[in-house]
C-alpha cells in the first residue's frame, strides 16, 4: 500500500491536491486526526478489494484538538506501513492575500485573522515540513493551473527514480520556498540592459552566448557540477528523490533561465534524470512588453 500524507499551510492548496489525487485513483480523507492513522491503514488493507493508494491530509488543525506537532510525528513513526509526506508551502504574503481575498477565517488566527494565523501555523508545522519527502511551492501557481501541476508531479512522487529539478526564478517575485539549493546569477551583467537581447530569454541562443561569455561563468558551472555530483548520493541515502536547484536573477527571464538550462544539460550528460521549470519567464515577458509597449 502507498500512503501519502498531505500537509502544509492553510491556503496552500491541500484540498485541491486531495481532489486531484482522488481523480488519480487515490482513496482520500481530509483532516484525519493523526491518532487514527494506523486504524485507517488497517481499514484500507482489509477492504475488498484492498486499497492500494491512499492520501490523507494532516495539518495544523490538529492543534485545535490540543495535539502538538511532535504528537503528529510520533503517530507517523508508529505506522506499520511505509508512508511519504507531501508538504504544500507558499510565501506568507501569498497565504495572507488568499485568505483576505476569500474572506475566510484562518483556523489558527485571532478571531480568524490571517496574519496571526499564518505566523502561528508556520511555527506549528516547521517540524513536519522538515520531515517532508516532497515540498511543493504553490505561491505563484494560479488556481486553474494547480490540478495540472499535481497531475504533472505525481508520477515523480510515485517513482523510485531520482529527479533533478533545475528551476529559474526572479528575485523580484520572491525566492521559491521549496528550493533545496538557491544560486544567485546576479553577479554577471544583465541582458535586460542590452537592447537587442531584452525581448529574448535565456532559451534563445544570443542570450545563452552572452551569459556563457562572461568572466568566471565557466568556473562557476564547473564548481556547481562538481558539488552536485559529490552531494547527490548523500541526499539519496536520506531517501530524497526530488532535488531542486533554483537559479535566480532579477526578473527570472535571462540569466537564471540560461543557467538552469546549462546545468540541466550538464547533469543529463551524467545520466541523471532532469527536469527544467522556468517559473517567471512568462510573467517577465509580459511585464517587459507592457513597459516598452512592444508592437509587432
MIDOSE-1310 file (N, C-alpha, C; in nm, 2 decimals, decimal comma, always signed):
residues 296
xxxx	+0,08/-0,12/+0,00/+0,00/+0,00/+0,00/+0,09/+0,12/+0,00; +0,05/+0,22/-0,08/+0,12/+0,35/-0,09/+0,04/+0,45/-0,01; +0,09/+0,51/+0,09/+0,02/+0,61/+0,17/+0,10/+0,75/+0,16; +0,02/+0,85/+0,12/+0,08/+0,98/+0,10/+0,01/+1,07/+0,20
xxxx	+0,09/+1,13/+0,29/+0,04/+1,23/+0,39/+0,05/+1,37/+0,32; -0,06/+1,43/+0,31/-0,06/+1,57/+0,25/-0,07/+1,67/+0,37; +0,03/+1,75/+0,38/+0,03/+1,85/+0,49/+0,07/+1,98/+0,43; +0,07/+2,09/+0,51/+0,11/+2,22/+0,46/+0,02/+2,33/+0,52
xxxx	+0,03/+2,44/+0,46/-0,04/+2,56/+0,52/-0,18/+2,58/+0,46; -0,26/+2,63/+0,55/-0,40/+2,67/+0,51/-0,39/+2,77/+0,40; -0,45/+2,74/+0,28/-0,45/+2,83/+0,17/-0,34/+2,79/+0,07; -0,26/+2,69/+0,10/-0,16/+2,65/+0,00/-0,21/+2,55/-0,10
xxxx	-0,33/+2,50/-0,08/-0,39/+2,41/-0,19/-0,41/+2,27/-0,15; -0,42/+2,23/-0,02/-0,43/+2,09/+0,02/-0,56/+2,03/-0,02; -0,67/+2,10/-0,01/-0,80/+2,05/-0,06/-0,80/+2,02/-0,21; -0,74/+2,11/-0,28/-0,73/+2,09/-0,43/-0,64/+1,97/-0,46
xxxx	-0,53/+1,96/-0,39/-0,44/+1,85/-0,41/-0,51/+1,72/-0,38; -0,59/+1,71/-0,27/-0,67/+1,58/-0,24/-0,77/+1,55/-0,35; -0,83/+1,65/-0,40/-0,93/+1,63/-0,51/-0,86/+1,57/-0,63; -0,75/+1,63/-0,67/-0,67/+1,58/-0,78/-0,62/+1,44/-0,76
xxxx	-0,58/+1,41/-0,64/-0,53/+1,28/-0,60/-0,64/+1,17/-0,62; -0,76/+1,21/-0,57/-0,88/+1,13/-0,59/-0,91/+1,09/-0,73; -0,89/+1,20/-0,82/-0,91/+1,17/-0,96/-0,81/+1,08/-1,02; -0,69/+1,07/-0,95/-0,58/+0,99/-1,00/-0,59/+0,85/-0,94
xxxx	-0,70/+0,82/-0,87/-0,72/+0,68/-0,82/-0,69/+0,66/-0,67; -0,66/+0,77/-0,60/-0,63/+0,76/-0,46/-0,76/+0,76/-0,38; -0,76/+0,68/-0,26/-0,87/+0,70/-0,16/-0,82/+0,81/-0,07; -0,90/+0,91/-0,06/-0,86/+1,03/+0,01/-0,94/+1,06/+0,13
xxxx	-0,88/+1,12/+0,24/-0,95/+1,17/+0,36/-0,89/+1,30/+0,40; -0,98/+1,40/+0,42/-0,93/+1,53/+0,46/-0,94/+1,55/+0,61; -0,83/+1,60/+0,67/-0,82/+1,63/+0,81/-0,85/+1,51/+0,90; -0,78/+1,40/+0,87/-0,78/+1,29/+0,95/-0,69/+1,31/+1,08
xxxx	-0,75/+1,29/+1,20/-0,66/+1,30/+1,32/-0,55/+1,20/+1,31; -0,43/+1,24/+1,34/-0,31/+1,15/+1,33/-0,32/+1,03/+1,42; -0,40/+1,04/+1,53/-0,41/+0,93/+1,62/-0,49/+0,81/+1,56; -0,56/+0,84/+1,44/-0,64/+0,74/+1,38/-0,57/+0,69/+1,25
xxxx	-0,45/+0,72/+1,23/-0,38/+0,68/+1,11/-0,36/+0,53/+1,10; -0,32/+0,47/+1,20/-0,30/+0,32/+1,19/-0,43/+0,25/+1,17; -0,53/+0,30/+1,24/-0,66/+0,23/+1,21/-0,71/+0,25/+1,07; -0,68/+0,37/+1,01/-0,72/+0,40/+0,87/-0,64/+0,30/+0,78
xxxx	-0,51/+0,29/+0,80/-0,43/+0,20/+0,72/-0,48/+0,05/+0,73; -0,52/+0,01/+0,85/-0,57/-0,13/+0,86/-0,70/-0,14/+0,78; -0,79/-0,04/+0,79/-0,92/-0,05/+0,71/-0,89/-0,06/+0,56; -0,79/+0,02/+0,52/-0,76/+0,01/+0,37/-0,71/-0,12/+0,33
xxxx	-0,62/-0,18/+0,41/-0,57/-0,31/+0,38/-0,67/-0,42/+0,39; -0,77/-0,41/+0,47/-0,88/-0,51/+0,49/-1,00/-0,49/+0,40; -0,99/-0,38/+0,32/-1,10/-0,35/+0,23/-1,11/-0,46/+0,12; -1,22/-0,47/+0,05/-1,24/-0,56/-0,06/-1,28/-0,49/-0,18
xxxx	-1,20/-0,48/-0,29/-1,06/-0,52/-0,28/-0,97/-0,43/-0,20; -0,85/-0,47/-0,16/-0,76/-0,38/-0,08/-0,73/-0,25/-0,15; -0,73/-0,14/-0,07/-0,69/-0,01/-0,13/-0,54/+0,00/-0,14; -0,50/+0,03/-0,26/-0,35/+0,03/-0,29/-0,29/+0,16/-0,27
xxxx	-0,37/+0,27/-0,30/-0,31/+0,41/-0,29/-0,41/+0,49/-0,21; -0,36/+0,56/-0,10/-0,44/+0,64/-0,02/-0,36/+0,77/+0,01; -0,44/+0,88/+0,03/-0,38/+1,01/+0,07/-0,47/+1,07/+0,18; -0,41/+1,12/+0,28/-0,48/+1,19/+0,39/-0,41/+1,32/+0,42
xxxx	-0,49/+1,42/+0,45/-0,43/+1,55/+0,49/-0,43/+1,55/+0,65; -0,31/+1,59/+0,70/-0,29/+1,61/+0,84/-0,21/+1,75/+0,85; -0,27/+1,84/+0,93/-0,21/+1,97/+0,93/-0,23/+2,04/+1,07; -0,22/+2,17/+1,07/-0,23/+2,25/+1,19/-0,36/+2,24/+1,26
xxxx	-0,46/+2,20/+1,19/-0,60/+2,19/+1,25/-0,59/+2,09/+1,37; -0,49/+2,01/+1,38/-0,48/+1,92/+1,50/-0,45/+2,00/+1,62; -0,40/+2,12/+1,61/-0,38/+2,20/+1,73/-0,51/+2,23/+1,80; -0,62/+2,23/+1,72/-0,75/+2,26/+1,78/-0,79/+2,14/+1,87
xxxx	-0,73/+2,02/+1,85/-0,75/+1,91/+1,94/-0,65/+1,90/+2,05; -0,58/+2,01/+2,07/-0,47/+2,01/+2,17/-0,36/+1,91/+2,15; -0,33/+1,88/+2,02/-0,22/+1,80/+1,99/-0,11/+1,88/+1,93; +0,01/+1,85/+1,98/+0,13/+1,91/+1,93/+0,18/+1,85/+1,80
xxxx	+0,27/+1,93/+1,73/+0,33/+1,87/+1,60/+0,41/+1,75/+1,63; +0,47/+1,75/+1,75/+0,55/+1,63/+1,79/+0,46/+1,51/+1,80; +0,34/+1,53/+1,85/+0,25/+1,41/+1,86/+0,21/+1,36/+1,72; +0,20/+1,45/+1,62/+0,18/+1,40/+1,49/+0,29/+1,32/+1,44
xxxx	+0,42/+1,37/+1,46/+0,53/+1,29/+1,41/+0,54/+1,16/+1,49; +0,51/+1,15/+1,61/+0,51/+1,02/+1,69/+0,41/+0,93/+1,63; +0,29/+0,98/+1,59/+0,19/+0,89/+1,53/+0,24/+0,84/+1,39; +0,31/+0,92/+1,32/+0,36/+0,88/+1,19/+0,47/+0,77/+1,21
xxxx	+0,55/+0,79/+1,31/+0,66/+0,70/+1,34/+0,61/+0,56/+1,38; +0,49/+0,56/+1,44/+0,44/+0,43/+1,49/+0,36/+0,36/+1,38; +0,35/+0,41/+1,26/+0,28/+0,34/+1,15/+0,36/+0,22/+1,11; +0,28/+0,11/+1,08/+0,34/-0,01/+1,05/+0,36/-0,03/+0,90
xxxx	+0,31/+0,07/+0,82/+0,32/+0,08/+0,68/+0,41/+0,19/+0,64; +0,49/+0,18/+0,53/+0,57/+0,30/+0,48/+0,48/+0,41/+0,43; +0,52/+0,53/+0,44/+0,45/+0,65/+0,40/+0,54/+0,75/+0,35; +0,49/+0,85/+0,28/+0,57/+0,97/+0,24/+0,49/+1,09/+0,27
xxxx	+0,55/+1,21/+0,28/+0,49/+1,33/+0,32/+0,51/+1,43/+0,20; +0,39/+1,48/+0,15/+0,39/+1,59/+0,05/+0,35/+1,72/+0,13; +0,44/+1,82/+0,13/+0,41/+1,94/+0,21/+0,39/+2,05/+0,11; +0,27/+2,12/+0,12/+0,24/+2,23/+0,03/+0,27/+2,36/+0,11
xxxx	+0,36/+2,44/+0,05/+0,41/+2,56/+0,11/+0,37/+2,68/+0,02; +0,38/+2,80/+0,07/+0,37/+2,93/+0,00/+0,42/+3,04/+0,08; +0,46/+3,15/+0,02/+0,51/+3,26/+0,09/+0,40/+3,32/+0,18; +0,44/+3,38/+0,30/+0,34/+3,43/+0,39/+0,25/+3,53/+0,33
xxxx	+0,31/+3,62/+0,25/+0,23/+3,73/+0,19/+0,12/+3,67/+0,10; +0,16/+3,56/+0,03/+0,06/+3,50/-0,06/-0,05/+3,43/+0,02; -0,02/+3,36/+0,13/-0,12/+3,30/+0,21/-0,21/+3,40/+0,27; -0,16/+3,51/+0,32/-0,25/+3,62/+0,38/-0,34/+3,68/+0,28
xxxx	-0,28/+3,70/+0,16/-0,36/+3,76/+0,05/-0,48/+3,66/+0,01; -0,45/+3,53/+0,00/-0,55/+3,44/-0,04/-0,67/+3,44/+0,06; -0,63/+3,44/+0,19/-0,73/+3,44/+0,29/-0,82/+3,57/+0,29; -0,75/+3,68/+0,27/-0,82/+3,81/+0,27/-0,91/+3,82/+0,15
xxxx	-0,86/+3,77/+0,04/-0,95/+3,78/-0,08/-1,07/+3,69/-0,07; -1,06/+3,58/-0,01/-1,17/+3,48/+0,00/-1,26/+3,51/+0,13; -1,21/+3,61/+0,21/-1,28/+3,65/+0,33/-1,31/+3,52/+0,42; -1,21/+3,44/+0,43/-1,22/+3,32/+0,51/-1,15/+3,34/+0,65
xxxx	-1,20/+3,27/+0,75/-1,13/+3,28/+0,88/-1,02/+3,18/+0,88; -0,90/+3,22/+0,93/-0,79/+3,13/+0,95/-0,81/+3,05/+1,07; -0,80/+2,92/+1,07/-0,83/+2,83/+1,18/-0,74/+2,86/+1,30; -0,62/+2,92/+1,28/-0,53/+2,95/+1,40/-0,52/+3,09/+1,43
xxxx	-0,59/+3,18/+1,36/-0,58/+3,32/+1,38/-0,66/+3,38/+1,49; -0,62/+3,49/+1,55/-0,70/+3,56/+1,65/-0,83/+3,61/+1,58; -0,94/+3,55/+1,63/-1,07/+3,59/+1,56/-1,07/+3,56/+1,41; -0,99/+3,46/+1,37/-0,99/+3,43/+1,23/-0,89/+3,51/+1,15
xxxx	-0,81/+3,60/+1,22/-0,72/+3,69/+1,15/-0,61/+3,61/+1,07; -0,59/+3,65/+0,95/-0,49/+3,57/+0,86/-0,35/+3,59/+0,91; -0,31/+3,72/+0,95/-0,17/+3,75/+0,98/-0,13/+3,67/+1,10; -0,20/+3,67/+1,21/-0,16/+3,59/+1,32/-0,17/+3,44/+1,30
xxxx	-0,27/+3,40/+1,22/-0,29/+3,26/+1,18/-0,17/+3,20/+1,11; -0,13/+3,27/+1,01/-0,02/+3,23/+0,92/+0,11/+3,22/+1,01; +0,13/+3,31/+1,09/+0,25/+3,31/+1,18/+0,25/+3,19/+1,27; +0,14/+3,16/+1,34/+0,13/+3,05/+1,43/+0,14/+2,92/+1,35
xxxx	+0,08/+2,91/+1,24/+0,09/+2,79/+1,16/+0,23/+2,76/+1,11; +0,30/+2,86/+1,07/+0,44/+2,85/+1,03/+0,52/+2,78/+1,14; +0,50/+2,83/+1,26/+0,57/+2,77/+1,38/+0,53/+2,63/+1,41; +0,40/+2,60/+1,40/+0,34/+2,47/+1,44/+0,39/+2,37/+1,34
xxxx	+0,40/+2,40/+1,21/+0,43/+2,30/+1,11/+0,57/+2,28/+1,07; +0,66/+2,36/+1,14/+0,80/+2,36/+1,10/+0,87/+2,22/+1,11; +0,83/+2,14/+1,21/+0,89/+2,01/+1,23/+0,84/+1,91/+1,13; +0,71/+1,92/+1,09/+0,65/+1,84/+0,99/+0,72/+1,87/+0,85
xxxx	+0,73/+2,00/+0,82/+0,80/+2,04/+0,70/+0,94/+1,98/+0,69; +1,01/+1,98/+0,80/+1,15/+1,94/+0,80/+1,16/+1,79/+0,77; +1,05/+1,71/+0,79/+1,05/+1,57/+0,77/+0,98/+1,53/+0,63; +0,94/+1,63/+0,55/+0,87/+1,60/+0,43/+0,96/+1,54/+0,32
xxxx	+0,91/+1,45/+0,25/+0,98/+1,39/+0,14/+0,98/+1,49/+0,02; +0,86/+1,56/+0,00/+0,85/+1,65/-0,11/+0,79/+1,78/-0,06; +0,84/+1,89/-0,11/+0,79/+2,02/-0,07/+0,75/+2,09/-0,21; +0,63/+2,14/-0,21/+0,58/+2,20/-0,33/+0,54/+2,34/-0,31
xxxx	+0,60/+2,44/-0,37/+0,57/+2,58/-0,36/+0,46/+2,62/-0,45; +0,35/+2,66/-0,39/+0,23/+2,70/-0,47/+0,21/+2,85/-0,48; +0,31/+2,93/-0,44/+0,30/+3,07/-0,43/+0,25/+3,13/-0,56; +0,31/+3,09/-0,67/+0,28/+3,16/-0,80/+0,20/+3,07/-0,89
xxxx	+0,13/+2,97/-0,84/+0,05/+2,88/-0,92/-0,09/+2,93/-0,91; -0,15/+2,96/-1,03/-0,29/+3,00/-1,04/-0,38/+2,89/-1,01; -0,50/+2,92/-0,95/-0,59/+2,82/-0,91/-0,63/+2,72/-1,02; -0,64/+2,78/-1,14/-0,68/+2,69/-1,26/-0,57/+2,60/-1,30
xxxx	-0,44/+2,64/-1,27/-0,33/+2,56/-1,31/-0,29/+2,45/-1,21; -0,34/+2,46/-1,08/-0,30/+2,37/-0,98/-0,33/+2,23/-1,00; -0,45/+2,19/-1,05/-0,47/+2,05/-1,07/-0,38/+1,99/-1,17; -0,34/+2,06/-1,28/-0,25/+2,00/-1,38/-0,11/+1,99/-1,32
xxxx	-0,07/+2,08/-1,23/+0,06/+2,08/-1,16/+0,07/+1,95/-1,08; -0,04/+1,92/-1,00/-0,04/+1,80/-0,92/-0,03/+1,67/-1,01; -0,10/+1,67/-1,12/-0,10/+1,56/-1,21/+0,04/+1,54/-1,27; +0,11/+1,65/-1,29/+0,24/+1,65/-1,35/+0,35/+1,59/-1,26
xxxx	+0,34/+1,63/-1,13/+0,44/+1,58/-1,04/+0,41/+1,45/-0,98; +0,29/+1,40/-0,98/+0,25/+1,28/-0,92/+0,34/+1,16/-0,96; +0,36/+1,15/-1,10/+0,45/+1,04/-1,14/+0,58/+1,04/-1,08; +0,64/+1,16/-1,05/+0,77/+1,17/-0,98/+0,76/+1,12/-0,84
xxxx	+0,65/+1,16/-0,77/+0,64/+1,11/-0,63/+0,63/+0,96/-0,62; +0,56/+0,90/-0,72/+0,54/+0,76/-0,71/+0,65/+0,68/-0,77; +0,75/+0,74/-0,83/+0,86/+0,68/-0,90/+0,97/+0,66/-0,80; +1,05/+0,56/-0,82/+1,17/+0,54/-0,74/+1,29/+0,61/-0,80
xxxx	+1,28/+0,67/-0,92/+1,38/+0,73/-0,99/+1,41/+0,87/-0,93; +1,53/+0,91/-0,91/+1,57/+1,04/-0,86/+1,56/+1,14/-0,97; +1,49/+1,25/-0,94/+1,48/+1,36/-1,04/+1,55/+1,49/-0,99; +1,63/+1,55/-1,08/+1,69/+1,68/-1,05/+1,61/+1,78/-1,12
xxxx	+1,55/+1,87/-1,04/+1,47/+1,98/-1,10/+1,55/+2,11/-1,10; +1,58/+2,16/-1,21/+1,65/+2,29/-1,23/+1,55/+2,40/-1,26; +1,54/+2,49/-1,17/+1,44/+2,60/-1,19/+1,50/+2,74/-1,20; +1,44/+2,82/-1,27/+1,48/+2,96/-1,27/+1,37/+3,05/-1,21
xxxx	+1,41/+3,16/-1,15/+1,31/+3,25/-1,09/+1,36/+3,39/-1,09; +1,28/+3,49/-1,06/+1,32/+3,63/-1,04/+1,30/+3,67/-0,90; +1,41/+3,73/-0,85/+1,41/+3,77/-0,71/+1,30/+3,87/-0,68; +1,26/+3,95/-0,78/+1,16/+4,05/-0,76/+1,02/+3,99/-0,73
xxxx	+1,01/+3,86/-0,76/+0,88/+3,79/-0,72/+0,90/+3,69/-0,61; +1,01/+3,69/-0,54/+1,03/+3,61/-0,43/+1,11/+3,48/-0,46; +1,18/+3,43/-0,36/+1,26/+3,31/-0,37/+1,17/+3,19/-0,35; +1,18/+3,08/-0,43/+1,09/+2,96/-0,42/+1,11/+2,90/-0,28
xxxx	+1,00/+2,87/-0,21/+1,02/+2,82/-0,07/+1,05/+2,67/-0,07; +1,04/+2,61/-0,19/+1,07/+2,46/-0,19/+1,21/+2,43/-0,24; +1,29/+2,53/-0,26/+1,43/+2,51/-0,31/+1,52/+2,43/-0,21; +1,60/+2,34/-0,27/+1,70/+2,28/-0,18/+1,83/+2,36/-0,19
xxxx	+1,86/+2,41/-0,31/+1,98/+2,50/-0,32/+1,93/+2,62/-0,41; +1,97/+2,74/-0,36/+1,95/+2,86/-0,44/+2,08/+2,92/-0,48; +2,09/+2,95/-0,61/+2,22/+3,01/-0,66/+2,18/+3,14/-0,73; +2,25/+3,25/-0,70/+2,23/+3,38/-0,75/+2,31/+3,42/-0,87
xxxx	+2,24/+3,44/-0,98/+2,31/+3,47/-1,11/+2,33/+3,62/-1,13; +2,30/+3,70/-1,03/+2,31/+3,85/-1,05/+2,46/+3,90/-1,04; +2,56/+3,81/-1,03/+2,70/+3,85/-1,03/+2,74/+3,89/-1,17; +2,66/+3,86/-1,28/+2,70/+3,90/-1,41/+2,61/+4,01/-1,47
xxxx	+2,65/+4,07/-1,58/+2,57/+4,18/-1,64/+2,44/+4,13/-1,68; +2,34/+4,22/-1,67/+2,20/+4,18/-1,70/+2,17/+4,20/-1,85; +2,13/+4,10/-1,93/+2,10/+4,11/-2,07/+1,98/+4,21/-2,09; +1,90/+4,23/-1,99/+1,79/+4,32/-2,00/+1,83/+4,46/-2,05
xxxx	+1,96/+4,50/-2,01/+2,01/+4,63/-2,05/+2,08/+4,63/-2,18; +2,07/+4,52/-2,25/+2,13/+4,51/-2,39/+2,00/+4,52/-2,48; +1,98/+4,62/-2,55/+1,85/+4,64/-2,62/+1,82/+4,52/-2,71; +1,91/+4,47/-2,79/+1,88/+4,36/-2,88/+1,85/+4,23/-2,81
xxxx	+1,88/+4,22/-2,68/+1,86/+4,09/-2,60/+1,74/+4,10/-2,51; +1,69/+4,22/-2,49/+1,58/+4,25/-2,39/+1,46/+4,16/-2,41; +1,41/+4,15/-2,53/+1,29/+4,08/-2,56/+1,31/+3,93/-2,57; +1,43/+3,89/-2,57/+1,46/+3,75/-2,58/+1,47/+3,69/-2,44
xxxx	+1,49/+3,56/-2,43/+1,50/+3,49/-2,30/+1,63/+3,40/-2,30; +1,66/+3,34/-2,18/+1,77/+3,26/-2,17/+1,76/+3,13/-2,25; +1,65/+3,11/-2,32/+1,63/+2,99/-2,40/+1,68/+3,02/-2,55; +1,70/+3,15/-2,57/+1,75/+3,19/-2,71/+1,90/+3,20/-2,71
xxxx	+1,95/+3,16/-2,83/+2,10/+3,14/-2,84/+2,17/+3,27/-2,81; +2,13/+3,39/-2,86/+2,20/+3,51/-2,83/+2,22/+3,54/-2,68; +2,12/+3,51/-2,60/+2,12/+3,53/-2,46/+2,22/+3,43/-2,40; +2,20/+3,30/-2,44/+2,29/+3,20/-2,39/+2,44/+3,23/-2,41
xxxx	+2,46/+3,28/-2,54/+2,60/+3,31/-2,57/+2,65/+3,43/-2,48; +2,56/+3,52/-2,46/+2,60/+3,64/-2,37/+2,63/+3,59/-2,23; +2,55/+3,50/-2,18/+2,58/+3,45/-2,04/+2,70/+3,37/-2,04; +2,72/+3,28/-2,13/+2,84/+3,19/-2,13/+2,97/+3,26/-2,16
xxxx	+2,96/+3,38/-2,21/+3,08/+3,45/-2,25/+3,14/+3,54/-2,13; +3,06/+3,54/-2,02/+3,10/+3,63/-1,91/+3,22/+3,57/-1,83; +3,31/+3,65/-1,78/+3,42/+3,61/-1,70/+3,37/+3,52/-1,58; +3,45/+3,41/-1,55/+3,43/+3,32/-1,44/+3,30/+3,23/-1,45
xxxx	+3,22/+3,25/-1,56/+3,09/+3,17/-1,56/+3,12/+3,03/-1,58; +3,22/+2,99/-1,66/+3,26/+2,85/-1,68/+3,30/+2,79/-1,55; +3,39/+2,86/-1,48/+3,43/+2,81/-1,35/+3,32/+2,79/-1,25; +3,22/+2,88/-1,26/+3,10/+2,88/-1,17/+3,02/+2,75/-1,20
xxxx	+3,00/+2,72/-1,33/+2,92/+2,60/-1,36/+3,00/+2,47/-1,33; +3,13/+2,48/-1,36/+3,21/+2,36/-1,32/+3,21/+2,33/-1,17; +3,21/+2,43/-1,09/+3,21/+2,41/-0,95/+3,07/+2,36/-0,91; +2,96/+2,41/-0,97/+2,83/+2,36/-0,93/+2,81/+2,22/-0,97
xxxx	+2,86/+2,18/-1,09/+2,85/+2,05/-1,14/+2,93/+1,95/-1,04; +3,05/+1,99/-1,00/+3,13/+1,91/-0,91/+3,06/+1,89/-0,78; +3,00/+2,00/-0,73/+2,94/+2,00/-0,60/+2,81/+1,91/-0,60; +2,73/+1,92/-0,71/+2,61/+1,83/-0,72/+2,65/+1,69/-0,73
xxxx	+2,75/+1,65/-0,81/+2,79/+1,51/-0,83/+2,84/+1,45/-0,70; +2,90/+1,54/-0,61/+2,95/+1,49/-0,49/+2,84/+1,47/-0,38; +2,74/+1,56/-0,38/+2,65/+1,56/-0,27/+2,52/+1,48/-0,30; +2,49/+1,46/-0,43/+2,36/+1,39/-0,46/+2,35/+1,25/-0,40
xxxx	+2,46/+1,17/-0,40/+2,45/+1,04/-0,34/+2,42/+1,05/-0,19; +2,46/+1,15/-0,13/+2,43/+1,17/+0,02/+2,29/+1,20/+0,04; +2,23/+1,28/-0,05/+2,08/+1,30/-0,04/+2,00/+1,18/-0,07; +2,05/+1,10/-0,16/+1,97/+0,98/-0,19/+1,97/+0,88/-0,08
xxxx	+2,08/+0,88/+0,00/+2,09/+0,80/+0,12/+1,99/+0,84/+0,22; +1,94/+0,97/+0,22/+1,84/+1,02/+0,31/+1,70/+1,00/+0,25; +1,69/+0,92/+0,14/+1,57/+0,88/+0,07/+1,50/+1,01/+0,01; +1,58/+1,10/-0,04/+1,53/+1,21/-0,11/+1,53/+1,18/-0,26
xxxx	+1,42/+1,19/-0,33/+1,41/+1,15/-0,47/+1,39/+1,27/-0,57; +1,35/+1,39/-0,51/+1,34/+1,51/-0,60/+1,43/+1,61/-0,54; +1,52/+1,67/-0,61/+1,62/+1,76/-0,56/+1,61/+1,89/-0,65; +1,58/+2,00/-0,58/+1,55/+2,13/-0,66/+1,67/+2,22/-0,64
xxxx	+1,72/+2,26/-0,76/+1,83/+2,36/-0,76/+1,77/+2,48/-0,84; +1,76/+2,59/-0,77/+1,70/+2,71/-0,82/+1,80/+2,82/-0,85; +1,80/+2,87/-0,97/+1,88/+2,98/-1,01/+1,80/+3,11/-1,02; +1,85/+3,21/-0,96/+1,77/+3,34/-0,96/+1,85/+3,45/-1,02
xxxx	+1,77/+3,54/-1,09/+1,82/+3,67/-1,13/+1,71/+3,77/-1,10; +1,73/+3,89/-1,15/+1,64/+4,00/-1,12/+1,49/+3,97/-1,16; +1,47/+3,94/-1,29/+1,34/+3,92/-1,34/+1,30/+3,77/-1,36; +1,40/+3,69/-1,37/+1,37/+3,54/-1,40/+1,35/+3,51/-1,54
xxxx	+1,41/+3,59/-1,64/+1,39/+3,56/-1,78/+1,52/+3,54/-1,86; +1,63/+3,59/-1,81/+1,75/+3,59/-1,89/+1,86/+3,50/-1,83; +1,93/+3,55/-1,73/+2,05/+3,48/-1,67/+2,01/+3,35/-1,60; +1,90/+3,36/-1,52/+1,87/+3,24/-1,45/+1,81/+3,13/-1,54
xxxx	+1,75/+3,17/-1,64/+1,69/+3,07/-1,74/+1,81/+3,00/-1,81; +1,91/+3,08/-1,86/+2,02/+3,02/-1,92/+2,10/+2,93/-1,83; +2,11/+2,97/-1,70/+2,18/+2,89/-1,60/+2,11/+2,76/-1,57; +1,98/+2,76/-1,56/+1,91/+2,63/-1,53/+1,92/+2,54/-1,65
xxxx	+1,91/+2,59/-1,77/+1,92/+2,50/-1,88/+2,06/+2,45/-1,90; +2,17/+2,53/-1,87/+2,30/+2,48/-1,88/+2,33/+2,37/-1,78; +2,28/+2,38/-1,65/+2,31/+2,28/-1,55/+2,23/+2,15/-1,58; +2,11/+2,17/-1,63/+2,03/+2,05/-1,67/+2,10/+1,97/-1,78
xxxx	+2,16/+2,05/-1,88/+2,24/+1,98/-1,99/+2,36/+1,90/-1,93; +2,43/+1,97/-1,84/+2,55/+1,90/-1,78/+2,51/+1,78/-1,70; +2,41/+1,79/-1,62/+2,37/+1,67/-1,54/+2,31/+1,56/-1,62; +2,24/+1,59/-1,72/+2,18/+1,49/-1,81/+2,29/+1,41/-1,88
xxxx	+2,41/+1,48/-1,90/+2,52/+1,41/-1,96/+2,58/+1,31/-1,87; +2,55/+1,32/-1,74/+2,59/+1,22/-1,64/+2,49/+1,11/-1,61; +2,38/+1,11/-1,70/+2,27/+1,02/-1,69/+2,18/+1,04/-1,58; +2,17/+1,16/-1,52/+2,07/+1,19/-1,42/+1,94/+1,22/-1,49
xxxx	+1,83/+1,19/-1,43/+1,70/+1,23/-1,48/+1,68/+1,37/-1,44; +1,66/+1,46/-1,54/+1,65/+1,61/-1,51/+1,51/+1,66/-1,56; +1,47/+1,77/-1,50/+1,35/+1,84/-1,54/+1,38/+1,99/-1,52; +1,33/+2,07/-1,61/+1,36/+2,22/-1,61/+1,22/+2,29/-1,60
xxxx	+1,22/+2,39/-1,51/+1,10/+2,47/-1,48/+1,14/+2,61/-1,47; +1,08/+2,70/-1,56/+1,11/+2,84/-1,56/+0,99/+2,91/-1,50; +1,00/+2,94/-1,37/+0,88/+3,00/-1,30/+0,83/+3,13/-1,36; +0,92/+3,22/-1,38/+0,88/+3,36/-1,41/+0,90/+3,41/-1,55
xxxx	+0,94/+3,32/-1,64/+0,98/+3,36/-1,77/+0,87/+3,42/-1,85; +0,75/+3,37/-1,83/+0,63/+3,43/-1,89/+0,58/+3,56/-1,83; +0,59/+3,57/-1,69/+0,55/+3,69/-1,62/+0,64/+3,80/-1,66; +0,77/+3,78/-1,67/+0,86/+3,88/-1,70/+0,85/+3,93/-1,85
xxxx	+0,82/+3,84/-1,94/+0,79/+3,87/-2,08/+0,68/+3,97/-2,09; +0,57/+3,94/-2,01/+0,45/+4,03/-2,02/+0,48/+4,16/-1,96; +0,56/+4,17/-1,85/+0,60/+4,30/-1,79/+0,69/+4,38/-1,88; +0,78/+4,31/-1,95/+0,87/+4,39/-2,04/+0,79/+4,44/-2,16
xxxx	+0,69/+4,36/-2,21/+0,60/+4,40/-2,32/+0,53/+4,53/-2,28; +0,48/+4,53/-2,15/+0,39/+4,64/-2,11/+0,48/+4,76/-2,09; +0,60/+4,74/-2,03/+0,69/+4,86/-2,00/+0,73/+4,93/-2,13; +0,76/+4,85/-2,23/+0,82/+4,91/-2,35/+0,73/+4,91/-2,47
xxxx	+0,60/+4,87/-2,44/+0,50/+4,87/-2,54/+0,54/+4,82/-2,68; +0,60/+4,70/-2,67/+0,64/+4,63/-2,79/+0,53/+4,61/-2,89; +0,55/+4,65/-3,01/+0,44/+4,63/-3,11/+0,50/+4,55/-3,23; +0,41/+4,46/-3,28/+0,45/+4,38/-3,40/+0,46/+4,48/-3,52
